[in-house]
Amino acid sequence: MSAAVAQTAIPVRIRRFTPEDYAAIAEVDNTVFPDYADTADEIRIADEKREPHIKWGRFVAEDENGRMIATAN
């Protein structure tokens, strides 16, 4: 017999990353991976050093108040 699990849906907006997002990305990433903390500048510099022939992108997820809650790349 399994216990019922309450599920609550929250509205989430996914959008393309902008350079203004680096600080929030660092905050989210450092919350999830505190042993591998990076600053916004370290993330930006790593992005700038990516090989131009490698296709990649960043996306962010925001809650209904516009607060970043997740990132993907």
N, C-alpha and C positions, 0 to 999 in steps of 0.2 A: 504494500500500500504506500503510495507516494503522497507527500504533502503538497497542497496547492501552493503555487508561487504567484504572487501578485505581480502583474506587469503593468508598467506605466509607460506610455509612449510620450516622448517629448519632441517638439518640432525642432528639426535641425536643418540648417542651410549649409550646403557645401559650395564652396567657391574657389576660384583660382587664388593662389597666394599673390600678395603684393609685397614689395620691399618693406613697407611699413609694418609687416607682420613679424619680423624677426624677433622682436622682444617677446611677443606672446608665444611664438613657437618655442623659444628657449624655455619659457615658463612651463608650458605644457610638457615638453620633452623632459625637463629636469624633474618634474613631478612624477612622471612615469618611470624614468631611469635616473634616480638620484645618484647612483654610483658612477654615472658617466655624464656628469653635468657639463654643459657647454654654455658659453655666453652667446648673446645675439651676434656679436661681432665674429666669434669663432664659426658660427653656422654660416654667416654671410661670406666669410673668407673661403670656407670650404666650397660653397656654391660657386664662387668666382673662379676657383681652381679646377672645376670639373672640365673634363675633356670636351671640346666643342662637338665632336662627332657622336657623343653619347646622348641619346634622347632621354630626357627626364623632365619632371615638373613637380611642383608642390601644390597641394590643395589644403584647405583648412575647413573645419566644420565649426559652425557657430550655433550657440543656443538661441532661443527666441529673444534674448536681450543683446545679442551681438557679441557675446563673450566666446572666445575661442575655447573649444572643448576637446578638439582632436586635430591632428595633422597627418598628412600622408605625403609620401614622395616616391 
